[in-house]
Protein backbone atom coordinates (compact mmCIF):
# COMPACT_ATOMS: atom_id res chain seq x y z
CA UNK A 1 0.00 0.00 0.00
CA UNK A 2 1.33 3.41 -0.98
CA UNK A 3 1.45 6.17 1.66
CA UNK A 4 -1.38 8.67 1.25
CA UNK A 5 -3.41 11.14 3.26
CA UNK A 6 -6.48 9.69 4.92
CA UNK A 7 -9.13 12.40 4.96
CA UNK A 8 -11.76 12.42 7.73
CA UNK A 9 -10.08 9.58 9.61
CA UNK A 10 -12.40 8.28 12.32
CA UNK A 11 -15.19 10.66 11.28
CA UNK A 12 -18.18 8.81 9.87
CA UNK A 13 -20.08 11.88 8.66
CA UNK A 14 -17.41 13.93 6.91
CA UNK A 15 -20.12 15.68 4.91
CA UNK A 16 -21.12 17.54 8.10
CA UNK A 17 -17.62 19.03 8.23
CA UNK A 18 -17.98 20.10 4.59
CA UNK A 19 -21.36 21.75 5.25
CA UNK A 20 -19.99 23.59 8.29
CA UNK A 21 -16.99 24.74 6.24
CA UNK A 22 -19.29 26.12 3.53
CA UNK A 23 -21.34 27.93 6.20
CA UNK A 24 -18.15 29.39 7.73
CA UNK A 25 -16.93 30.59 4.33
CA UNK A 26 -20.36 32.11 3.67
CA UNK A 27 -20.23 34.02 6.95
CA UNK A 28 -16.73 35.22 6.08
CA UNK A 29 -17.84 36.42 2.62
CA UNK A 30 -20.83 38.23 4.13
CA UNK A 31 -18.65 39.94 6.75
CA UNK A 32 -16.15 40.93 4.05
CA UNK A 33 -18.98 42.33 1.90
CA UNK A 34 -20.14 44.45 4.86
CA UNK A 35 -16.59 45.72 5.34
CA UNK A 36 -16.35 46.67 1.65
CA UNK A 37 -19.64 48.60 1.96
CA UNK A 38 -18.16 50.47 4.90
CA UNK A 39 -15.02 51.31 2.92
CA UNK A 40 -17.08 52.60 0.00
CA UNK A 41 -18.73 55.20 2.24
CA UNK A 42 -15.40 57.04 2.35
CA UNK A 43 -14.26 59.74 -0.02
CA UNK A 44 -12.87 58.55 -3.39
CA UNK A 45 -9.11 58.51 -3.76
CA UNK A 46 -7.04 59.45 -6.82
CA UNK A 47 -5.40 56.06 -7.23
CA UNK A 48 -3.94 56.60 -10.66
CA UNK A 49 -1.67 59.54 -9.88
CA UNK A 50 2.07 58.91 -9.40
CA UNK A 51 1.85 55.33 -10.72
CA UNK A 52 5.64 54.84 -10.81
CA UNK A 53 6.12 55.95 -7.20
CA UNK A 54 3.14 53.88 -6.05
CA UNK A 55 4.37 50.77 -7.90
CA UNK A 56 7.88 51.15 -6.44
CA UNK A 57 6.49 51.60 -2.91
CA UNK A 58 4.18 48.59 -3.37
CA UNK A 59 7.03 46.35 -4.54
CA UNK A 60 9.33 47.57 -1.75
CA UNK A 61 6.79 46.84 0.96
CA UNK A 62 5.74 43.55 -0.66
CA UNK A 63 9.31 42.27 -0.83
CA UNK A 64 10.04 43.49 2.69
CA UNK A 65 6.95 42.00 4.28
CA UNK A 66 6.48 38.79 2.33
CA UNK A 67 9.98 37.65 1.46
CA UNK A 68 12.10 39.30 4.14
CA UNK A 69 9.31 39.81 6.66
CA UNK A 70 9.07 43.51 7.44
CA UNK A 71 9.52 43.09 11.20
CA UNK A 72 13.21 42.33 10.58
CA UNK A 73 13.84 45.59 8.75
CA UNK A 74 12.72 49.18 9.16
CA UNK A 75 11.47 49.68 5.61
CA UNK A 76 10.12 53.18 6.17
CA UNK A 77 13.47 54.32 7.58
CA UNK A 78 15.77 52.55 5.15
CA UNK A 79 16.88 48.94 4.99
CA UNK A 80 18.42 48.49 8.41
CA UNK A 81 18.15 45.73 10.97
CA UNK A 82 15.30 46.43 13.38
CA UNK A 83 13.95 43.87 15.84
CA UNK A 84 14.99 40.26 15.41
CA UNK A 85 13.02 38.53 18.19
CA UNK A 86 9.55 39.95 17.37
CA UNK A 87 10.34 39.51 13.69
CA UNK A 88 11.12 35.82 14.14
CA UNK A 89 7.98 35.37 16.23
CA UNK A 90 5.73 37.00 13.65
CA UNK A 91 7.43 35.17 10.79
CA UNK A 92 6.99 31.77 12.48
CA UNK A 93 3.30 32.42 13.16
CA UNK A 94 2.65 33.93 9.72
CA UNK A 95 4.57 31.28 7.77
CA UNK A 96 3.01 28.47 9.81
CA UNK A 97 -0.53 29.74 9.22
CA UNK A 98 0.01 30.39 5.50
CA UNK A 99 1.68 27.04 4.75
CA UNK A 100 -0.88 25.08 6.80
CA UNK A 101 -3.71 26.90 4.98
CA UNK A 102 -2.16 26.08 1.59
CA UNK A 103 -1.71 22.49 2.77
CA UNK A 104 -5.39 22.28 3.73
CA UNK A 105 -6.41 23.59 0.31
CA UNK A 106 -4.15 21.03 -1.40
CA UNK A 107 -5.58 18.20 0.74
CA UNK A 108 -9.11 19.25 -0.26
CA UNK A 109 -8.09 19.42 -3.93
CA UNK A 110 -6.45 16.00 -3.71
CA UNK A 111 -9.54 14.55 -2.02
CA UNK A 112 -12.25 16.11 -4.20
CA UNK A 113 -10.63 16.92 -7.56
CA UNK A 114 -7.64 14.73 -8.41
CA UNK A 115 -5.71 12.51 -6.02
CA UNK A 116 -2.07 13.54 -6.18
CA UNK A 117 -0.99 13.30 -2.54
CA UNK A 118 0.39 9.78 -2.50
CA UNK A 119 3.74 8.06 -2.31
CA UNK A 120 6.83 10.20 -2.03
CA UNK A 121 4.89 13.37 -2.83
CA UNK A 122 2.66 12.79 0.19
CA UNK A 123 5.60 12.03 2.47
CA UNK A 124 7.38 15.24 1.44
CA UNK A 125 4.14 17.19 1.74
CA UNK A 126 3.52 15.78 5.21
CA UNK A 127 7.07 16.64 6.30
CA UNK A 128 6.70 20.26 5.13
CA UNK A 129 3.38 20.62 6.96
CA UNK A 130 4.86 19.11 10.12
CA UNK A 131 7.81 21.53 10.00
CA UNK A 132 5.59 24.58 9.54
CA UNK A 133 3.14 23.32 12.17
CA UNK A 134 6.07 23.10 14.57
CA UNK A 135 7.16 26.63 13.57
CA UNK A 136 3.64 27.86 14.35
CA UNK A 137 3.73 26.25 17.81
CA UNK A 138 7.20 27.67 18.53
CA UNK A 139 6.09 31.12 17.32
CA UNK A 140 3.00 31.14 19.54
CA UNK A 141 4.98 30.00 22.59
CA UNK A 142 7.61 32.68 21.94
CA UNK A 143 4.86 35.29 21.52
CA UNK A 144 3.38 34.28 24.87
CA UNK A 145 6.82 34.45 26.47
CA UNK A 146 7.48 37.91 25.04
CA UNK A 147 4.05 39.28 25.86
CA UNK A 148 3.60 37.82 29.36
CA UNK A 149 7.15 37.35 30.70
CA UNK A 150 9.30 39.98 28.99
CA UNK A 151 6.38 42.45 29.00
CA UNK A 152 7.67 45.23 26.70
CA UNK A 153 6.17 48.60 27.60
CA UNK A 154 4.58 49.18 24.19
CA UNK A 155 2.51 45.97 24.35
CA UNK A 156 -0.80 46.02 26.15
CA UNK A 157 -1.84 42.61 27.43
CA UNK A 158 -5.55 42.26 26.92
CA UNK A 159 -7.53 39.09 27.50
CA UNK A 160 -8.36 38.74 23.79
CA UNK A 161 -4.63 38.74 22.93
CA UNK A 162 -4.12 35.71 25.15
CA UNK A 163 -7.25 34.04 23.72
CA UNK A 164 -5.99 34.49 20.14
CA UNK A 165 -2.61 32.98 21.01
CA UNK A 166 -4.21 30.10 22.94
CA UNK A 167 -6.59 29.31 20.06
CA UNK A 168 -3.69 29.20 17.59
CA UNK A 169 -1.75 26.95 19.97
CA UNK A 170 -4.72 24.62 20.50
CA UNK A 171 -5.35 24.37 16.75
CA UNK A 172 -1.71 23.57 15.98
CA UNK A 173 -1.23 21.08 18.82
CA UNK A 174 -4.56 19.34 18.12
CA UNK A 175 -3.44 18.77 14.53
CA UNK A 176 -0.38 16.88 15.75
CA UNK A 177 -2.44 14.96 18.33
CA UNK A 178 -5.00 13.81 15.75
CA UNK A 179 -2.25 12.84 13.32
CA UNK A 180 -0.48 10.90 16.07
CA UNK A 181 -3.66 9.01 16.99
CA UNK A 182 -4.33 8.24 13.32
CA UNK A 183 -0.80 6.94 12.78
CA UNK A 184 -0.93 4.84 15.96
CA UNK A 185 -4.31 3.35 15.03
CA UNK A 186 -3.88 2.71 11.32
CA UNK A 187 -0.27 2.74 10.18
CA UNK A 188 2.16 1.49 12.79
CA UNK A 189 1.34 -2.20 12.43
CA UNK A 190 0.75 -2.32 8.68
CA UNK A 191 3.41 0.15 7.45
CA UNK A 192 6.07 0.70 10.11
CA UNK A 193 8.65 1.87 7.53
CA UNK A 194 6.83 5.07 6.55
CA UNK A 195 4.53 5.64 9.53
CA UNK A 196 6.31 8.79 10.62
N, C-alpha and C positions, 0 to 999 in steps of 0.2 A: 504494500500500500504506500502510495506517495504522500509525503507530508502536505497538508493543506489546512486552511482555516476552517474550523467548524463554527458556523454562524448559529446563534441562538442555542448554544449547548445547554442542555438541561432546562430549556424553556419550551413547553409544549405548544403554547399559543403565541408564536412569534409575530403573528399578524397584529396582535394587540399592541406590541411595541411599534410596529410600522404605523398603525393608526395614530397612536400617541405622538409619534415623531411628526406626522403630517399636521396634526393639531398644533404642536409646538411651533413648527415652521409657519403655519398660518397666523398664529398670534404674533410671531416676530415680524412678519410682513405687514400686518395691520399696524403694529406699533411703529414700524419704520415709515409707513405711509402717513401716519399722524405727525411724525417728526418732520417729514418733508413738507406737509401742509403748514406747519409752524414756521419753517424756514422761509417759505414762499411769502409769508406776511411781510417780511423785511423789505427794505428798499432795494431795488435792483442795483447790481454792481457792474461797472464797465470791465468785463472780463477779457476783452480783446485788445486792450491797450498794453503796450510794453510786452509783446509776446516773447521776445528774445530773453528779456530779463526774467520774466515769469517762468519760462521753460528752464533756464539755467538754475533758478532757485529751486524749482520742483525737482530737477535731477539731483542737485546737491543734497537736498533734504532726503530724497528717496534713497540715494546711495548711503548717506550717513545713517539713516534709521533702519533700513532693511538689511543692508549688507554689513555695515560696520557697527550697527546699533548705536544710535545717537547718544545714549547715556555715556558711552566711552569718551566721546569727543564733544567739545563745545562748538557746535557748528556755527552758531550765530556770532561767536567771537573768534573765528578762525579755527583751524584744524589743530587744536592742542588737546593733550590728554586731560580729561576732566575727573570723573569719579569712577574708579574701577569696580569697587565692590557693589554699589547699586546697579552699575551697568551690567555686571555679570548676573546679578539676581534677575533683573528685568529680561535679559537675553535668555536665560534658562527658562523662565516662565513663558515668555513669548514663543520661543522656538519649540518648547515642549507642546504648548497648546496648538500651534500651527501645524506641526508635523503630525500630531495625534489626530487632528481634524482631517487633514489630507488622508491619513491612513484609514480613518473611518469611511470617508467617501470612496476610497479605493476598494475597501472591503464590500461596501454596498454595491459598487459597480461589478465586482467579481461575483457577487452572489446573485444579482438580478439581471445583469446584462451579458457578460461573457466571463467565464471562469478562467482567470489567469494567475491567481495566487495559489500555485501548487509547486511542489518540488523545491529546487534550489531558490527560485524566485520568492516563494513563500518564506523560506528560512531566512533569507536576507532581509525581506520585508519585516518579518517578526523581530529580527535583531535590531533593525533601525528603530522600530516603534518602542522596543524595550529600552534602548539607549535614551531616546527622547522622553519617554515616560519617567525614567530615572532622573534626567535633567530637570523635569518639571517638579518632581518631589524635592530634589535638592534645592531648587530655586525657591520653592515655597517655604521650606524649612529655614533657609538663609534669610528670606524676607521676614519671617516671624522673629528670628534672632535679632535682625537689625532693628525692627520696629519695636519689639517689646523688651529687649535686653540692652542694646546699644542706646536706644531712645534718642536719636538726633533731634535737636530743638525744632527743626522745620517740619517734622512729621507730627501730625496730630493722630492720636490713637483712638479712633472711634470703634464702637462695637461692630459696625458693618464692615470695617476693614478686616477685623479678625474673622468674621463670618465668611467673607470672600476667600480669604486664605485657607480657612478650614475646609470649605467646600471644594476648592481645587485639590487640596491634599487628600480628602476623602475620595474624590473621583479618581485620582491617579492611583492611590493605594488599592482601591477596590478593583481596579482593572487588573493589577498584578495578582490580587487574591483570587479573583474569578479564573484567571488564566492558570494559576497554580492548581486550583481545584480541578479544572478541566484536564490538565495534563496528568495529574495524579489519578484521576478516575478513568481516563480513556487511553492514555498513550504510554504510560510507563511499562506496562506488562507487554503490550503488543509491539511497541517500537522504541525500545530503550536507547537505540543509537541516536535518534534525532529528537527525542522528547526533552527538549531543553527550553 
